[in-house]
Amino acid sequence: MTLLPPPKNSAGPAPRRMPGSVRRTSSIDAFWPDGQLGNRIMIGRARDVVTPVAGGPPAVLAEDSFRAILKPDRTIVQIDADPPRPSLSRLVGSAGGSGLRRALEEIVPEERRHGTPLYLILDDIAGVSLVSSWAWSQWDPDWLENSRRAFGAETLERLMMARVNICTGLAEGSSAFDAEHDRSGGQAPDLRNPDDPEGWHAFPEQGDGTAMRRARRIDVWLDEVIVMDSAFQDSATTPAGTRRAVHEYVLRATADPVSLRLLSVEAEPRVLPHAECPGAAANVTRLLGTPLPELRDKVLEELRGVAGCTHLNDAMRALADVPTLASHLRTPALQGA
């Protein structure tokens, strides 16, 4: 079967905020001040705002951030949050991956339970620590060969083989394992809408070097159902001063306002690295009927391995926080009070 080329058409800037809606935006920016083989600095930021029914400036309801330092093997050596959460010091020594997510459940269970902005960006450390090295492919034409020399051909091969069948795009025989595969990504316009300058929190300055960013947006409003419009993007800086995206999805979903069960969901792939990747999008309907608070676990059950896409799974799991966002729609800020 001949596959179509992977999509490389970003959805572009976020839509303008809707009056009477709540928006969560989040980002994690990764930097390597000491080069590719040095420690990685991550800065995470997330914010919840309500846009009054009459429109106008948003009211900030919650805002969190963290700064972390990770070793090349993804082990956390330092992490601090603002506002402070002293318990996060217990994450030092944990490495990005499923083990980190288990540690979060043990160390900050209340953050997950309350669907806080901080929990979303902490949960994202696992994925960002894995994918962020892609940024180097945009800066170094010999990135793959230099990685072989730096890490050793056998080590790099072992790491690559460990990824076989972890998702649709990395299924055995995928074009992802072709050394000549195009890794250029797709053009990534600024996510900030010039007609809605307050629609995003402030991104950290990434300077003129190699840097990666995972950015999310979740808009929620009430109709007869809970309506969700969400976007997810992984992108990197380039020597030309532009950005290239490697992953981007748009999600549209609805849920019952009483039972919170997922009623409809559509995943639209916008930018993906491999021709096989879009095959996962249709499988999100397996989650229909799931209560939103259970999505973080249900996604990992239903969309495991080649049934899912790691990044689409991350986008779907974040919808578990929608009940928290929907609760903001009953605050006085919504009326502009």
C-alpha positions as CSV (number, residue, x, y, z in Angstrom):
1,M,0.0,0.0,0.0
2,T,1.3,3.4,-1.0
3,L,1.0,6.0,1.8
4,L,0.5,9.7,1.3
5,P,3.3,12.0,2.5
6,P,2.9,13.1,6.1
7,P,0.9,16.3,6.7
8,K,3.0,19.5,7.1
9,N,0.3,22.2,7.2
10,S,0.2,24.0,10.5
11,A,-3.2,25.4,11.7
12,G,-1.3,28.7,12.4
13,P,-2.2,31.2,15.2
14,A,-4.8,30.3,17.8
15,P,-8.3,31.6,17.2
16,R,-9.5,34.6,19.1
17,R,-10.8,33.9,22.5
18,M,-14.6,33.4,22.6
19,P,-16.6,35.5,25.0
20,G,-17.9,33.3,27.8
21,S,-15.0,30.7,27.5
22,V,-12.1,29.5,29.5
23,R,-8.6,28.9,27.9
24,R,-5.6,27.0,29.2
25,T,-2.3,27.6,27.5
26,S,0.9,25.8,28.4
27,S,4.4,25.6,27.1
28,I,7.7,23.8,27.9
29,D,10.8,25.3,26.3
30,A,14.0,23.3,26.2
31,F,17.5,24.8,25.8
32,W,21.1,23.3,25.7
33,P,23.4,26.1,27.0
34,D,26.4,23.7,26.9
35,G,25.6,22.0,23.6
36,Q,23.9,18.8,22.5
37,L,25.8,16.6,25.0
38,G,25.3,19.0,27.9
39,N,22.5,19.3,30.4
40,R,19.1,20.5,29.2
41,I,17.2,23.4,30.8
42,M,13.4,23.3,30.7
43,I,11.1,26.1,31.4
44,G,7.4,25.3,31.8
45,R,4.6,27.8,32.0
46,A,0.8,27.4,32.1
47,R,-2.1,29.7,32.6
48,D,-5.9,29.5,32.9
49,V,-8.0,32.6,31.9
50,V,-11.7,33.3,31.5
51,T,-13.0,35.6,28.9
52,P,-16.1,37.5,30.2
53,V,-19.4,37.1,28.4
54,A,-19.1,40.7,27.2
55,G,-15.6,40.0,25.8
56,G,-12.5,42.0,26.4
57,P,-9.4,41.3,28.4
58,P,-9.2,37.8,30.1
59,A,-9.2,37.3,33.8
60,V,-6.3,35.1,35.0
61,L,-7.6,32.4,37.4
62,A,-4.5,30.3,37.8
63,E,-0.9,30.4,36.7
64,D,2.1,28.1,37.3
65,S,5.6,27.6,36.1
66,F,8.7,25.5,36.7
67,R,12.4,25.5,35.8
68,A,14.2,22.2,35.6
69,I,17.7,20.9,34.6
70,L,17.9,17.4,33.1
71,K,21.0,15.4,32.3
72,P,21.3,13.9,28.7
73,D,19.8,10.7,29.9
74,R,16.7,12.7,31.0
75,T,17.4,12.5,34.7
76,I,16.2,15.5,36.7
77,V,19.0,17.1,38.7
78,Q,17.1,20.3,39.7
79,I,13.5,21.5,39.6
80,D,11.7,24.4,41.2
81,A,8.1,25.7,40.7
82,D,6.5,29.1,41.0
83,P,4.4,29.4,43.2
84,P,6.7,27.0,45.1
85,R,5.8,23.4,45.8
86,P,8.6,22.1,48.1
87,S,7.6,18.5,47.5
88,L,8.9,18.7,43.9
89,S,12.5,18.4,45.2
90,R,11.6,14.7,45.5
91,L,11.6,14.4,41.7
92,V,15.4,14.9,41.6
93,G,16.8,11.6,40.4
94,S,13.7,10.7,38.4
95,A,14.1,10.3,34.7
96,G,11.6,11.3,31.9
97,G,9.2,8.5,31.0
98,S,6.5,6.5,32.6
99,G,8.5,6.3,35.8
100,L,8.4,10.1,36.1
101,R,4.6,10.1,35.7
102,R,4.3,7.4,38.5
103,A,6.5,9.6,40.7
104,L,4.2,12.6,40.1
105,E,1.2,10.6,41.2
106,E,3.0,9.8,44.4
107,I,4.6,13.2,45.1
108,V,1.9,15.7,43.9
109,P,-1.4,13.7,43.7
110,E,-3.4,16.8,44.7
111,E,-2.1,18.6,41.5
112,R,-3.5,15.8,39.3
113,R,-6.7,15.5,41.3
114,H,-7.4,19.2,41.0
115,G,-6.3,19.4,37.3
116,T,-3.9,22.3,38.0
117,P,-1.9,24.1,35.3
118,L,1.3,22.9,37.1
119,Y,0.3,19.2,36.7
120,L,-0.1,19.5,33.0
121,I,3.4,20.9,32.4
122,L,5.0,18.5,34.9
123,D,3.3,15.5,33.1
124,D,4.7,16.9,29.9
125,I,8.3,16.6,31.0
126,A,8.2,13.0,30.0
127,G,7.3,13.6,26.4
128,V,9.3,16.8,25.9
129,S,12.5,15.2,27.3
130,L,12.1,12.5,24.7
131,V,11.2,14.5,21.6
132,S,13.2,17.7,22.2
133,S,16.4,16.4,20.7
134,W,14.7,16.7,17.3
135,A,15.6,20.4,17.5
136,W,19.2,19.5,16.7
137,S,18.2,18.0,13.3
138,Q,17.2,21.6,12.3
139,W,20.6,23.0,13.1
140,D,23.0,20.3,12.1
141,P,22.8,18.7,8.6
142,D,24.9,15.8,9.9
143,W,22.9,15.5,13.1
144,L,22.3,11.7,12.8
145,E,25.9,10.9,12.0
146,N,27.2,13.2,14.7
147,S,24.8,11.5,17.2
148,R,26.2,8.1,16.2
149,R,29.7,9.4,17.0
150,A,28.7,11.1,20.2
151,F,26.7,8.3,21.7
152,G,28.2,5.4,19.9
153,A,26.6,3.6,16.9
154,E,25.6,0.6,19.0
155,T,24.0,2.7,21.7
156,L,22.1,4.8,19.2
157,E,20.9,1.7,17.3
158,R,19.8,0.2,20.6
159,L,17.8,3.3,21.5
160,M,16.2,3.3,18.0
161,M,15.2,-0.3,18.2
162,A,13.7,0.3,21.7
163,R,11.2,2.6,20.0
164,V,9.9,0.0,17.5
165,N,6.2,-0.4,17.8
166,I,5.7,2.1,20.6
167,C,3.3,4.0,18.3
168,T,1.8,4.0,14.8
169,G,4.5,6.1,13.3
170,L,7.2,3.8,14.7
171,A,5.6,0.5,13.8
172,E,8.0,-2.1,12.5
173,G,9.0,-1.3,8.9
174,S,8.0,2.3,9.2
175,S,9.7,5.0,7.1
176,A,10.8,6.5,10.4
177,F,13.7,4.0,10.4
178,D,15.0,5.0,7.0
179,A,18.2,6.9,7.4
180,E,17.4,9.0,4.4
181,H,14.0,10.0,5.8
182,D,13.1,13.7,5.6
183,R,13.2,15.2,9.1
184,S,12.6,18.8,8.1
185,G,9.2,19.2,9.7
186,G,6.7,21.8,8.6
187,Q,6.7,25.6,8.7
188,A,5.4,26.7,12.1
189,P,3.8,30.2,12.1
190,D,3.6,32.1,15.4
191,L,0.8,30.6,17.6
192,R,0.0,34.0,19.0
193,N,-2.9,35.7,17.2
194,P,-2.0,39.4,16.5
195,D,-5.7,40.2,16.9
196,D,-5.7,38.7,20.4
197,P,-2.4,39.5,22.0
198,E,-3.6,38.3,25.4
199,G,-4.6,34.9,24.1
200,W,-1.4,33.3,25.2
201,H,0.8,33.5,28.3
202,A,4.3,34.9,27.7
203,F,6.7,32.5,26.1
204,P,10.3,32.5,27.4
205,E,12.8,34.1,25.0
206,Q,14.6,31.4,23.1
207,G,17.4,33.5,21.7
208,D,19.2,32.6,18.5
209,G,20.3,29.0,19.4
210,T,18.9,25.5,19.3
211,A,15.7,25.3,21.3
212,M,12.5,23.3,21.3
213,R,9.0,24.2,22.5
214,R,5.9,22.1,23.3
215,A,2.8,24.4,23.3
216,R,-0.8,23.6,24.1
217,R,-4.1,25.4,24.0
218,I,-7.4,24.1,25.4
219,D,-10.5,26.2,24.9
220,V,-13.7,25.2,26.7
221,W,-17.2,26.7,26.6
222,L,-20.7,25.5,27.4
223,D,-23.5,24.9,24.9
224,E,-26.0,22.1,25.6
225,V,-22.8,20.1,26.0
226,I,-19.2,20.9,27.1
227,V,-17.4,22.0,24.0
228,M,-13.6,21.6,23.7
229,D,-11.3,23.0,21.0
230,S,-7.6,22.0,21.6
231,A,-4.3,22.3,19.8
232,F,-0.9,20.7,20.4
233,Q,2.4,21.5,18.8
234,D,6.1,20.5,19.1
235,S,8.4,23.0,17.3
236,A,12.0,24.1,17.1
237,T,14.0,27.1,16.2
238,T,16.0,27.2,13.0
239,P,19.2,29.0,12.0
240,A,17.1,31.1,9.6
241,G,15.2,32.6,12.6
242,T,12.0,30.7,11.8
243,R,10.3,27.8,13.5
244,R,9.7,24.2,12.2
245,A,7.0,21.9,13.7
246,V,7.4,18.2,14.0
247,H,4.1,17.4,15.6
248,E,0.8,19.3,15.5
249,Y,-2.7,18.2,16.2
250,V,-6.1,20.0,16.5
251,L,-8.7,18.2,18.6
252,R,-12.4,19.0,18.7
253,A,-14.6,17.2,21.3
254,T,-17.8,17.4,23.3
255,A,-18.8,15.9,26.7
256,D,-22.0,15.5,28.7
257,P,-22.1,18.4,31.3
258,V,-23.5,16.0,34.0
259,S,-21.8,12.7,33.5
260,L,-18.7,14.3,31.9
261,R,-18.6,11.4,29.4
262,L,-16.9,12.0,26.1
263,L,-19.7,12.3,23.5
264,S,-17.7,13.1,20.3
265,V,-14.0,13.5,19.4
266,E,-12.2,14.4,16.2
267,A,-8.4,14.5,15.8
268,E,-7.0,16.5,12.9
269,P,-3.3,15.8,12.1
270,R,-1.7,19.1,10.9
271,V,2.1,18.3,11.0
272,L,3.6,14.9,11.6
273,P,7.0,13.4,10.8
274,H,6.2,10.0,9.2
275,A,3.7,8.9,6.5
276,E,2.4,6.2,8.9
277,C,1.6,8.7,11.8
278,P,-1.9,9.9,10.7
279,G,-3.2,6.3,11.0
280,A,-3.7,6.8,14.7
281,A,-6.2,9.6,14.4
282,A,-9.2,7.5,13.7
283,N,-8.6,5.4,16.8
284,V,-9.5,8.2,19.2
285,T,-13.2,7.2,18.9
286,R,-12.3,4.2,21.1
287,L,-12.4,6.7,23.9
288,L,-16.1,7.7,23.4
289,G,-18.1,7.2,26.6
290,T,-15.1,7.7,28.9
291,P,-15.6,10.2,31.7
292,L,-13.1,13.0,31.1
293,P,-11.3,12.7,34.5
294,E,-10.4,9.1,33.5
295,L,-8.8,10.0,30.2
296,R,-5.2,10.1,31.4
297,D,-5.4,6.4,32.2
298,K,-7.9,5.3,29.6
299,V,-5.8,6.7,26.7
300,L,-2.9,4.6,27.8
301,E,-5.1,1.5,27.9
302,E,-7.0,1.9,24.6
303,L,-4.3,3.5,22.5
304,R,-1.2,1.5,23.4
305,G,1.6,0.8,21.0
306,V,0.8,0.9,17.3
307,A,-2.9,1.8,18.0
308,G,-1.9,5.3,19.1
309,C,0.5,8.2,18.5
310,T,2.6,9.2,21.4
311,H,1.8,12.9,20.8
312,L,-1.8,12.5,20.0
313,N,-2.1,10.4,23.2
314,D,-0.6,13.3,25.1
315,A,-3.1,15.7,23.5
316,M,-6.0,13.5,24.5
317,R,-4.8,12.9,28.0
318,A,-4.7,16.6,28.7
319,L,-8.5,16.7,28.2
320,A,-8.8,15.1,31.6
321,D,-8.4,18.6,33.0
322,V,-11.4,20.0,31.2
323,P,-13.8,19.5,34.2
324,T,-11.5,21.9,36.2
325,L,-11.6,24.3,33.3
326,A,-15.4,24.0,32.9
327,S,-15.8,24.8,36.6
328,H,-14.3,28.2,36.0
329,L,-17.2,29.0,33.7
330,R,-19.4,29.4,36.8
331,T,-17.1,32.1,38.4
332,P,-18.0,35.8,38.7
333,A,-15.1,36.6,36.4
334,L,-17.1,35.1,33.5
335,Q,-19.6,37.9,33.9
336,G,-16.9,40.5,34.1
337,A,-17.4,41.0,37.8
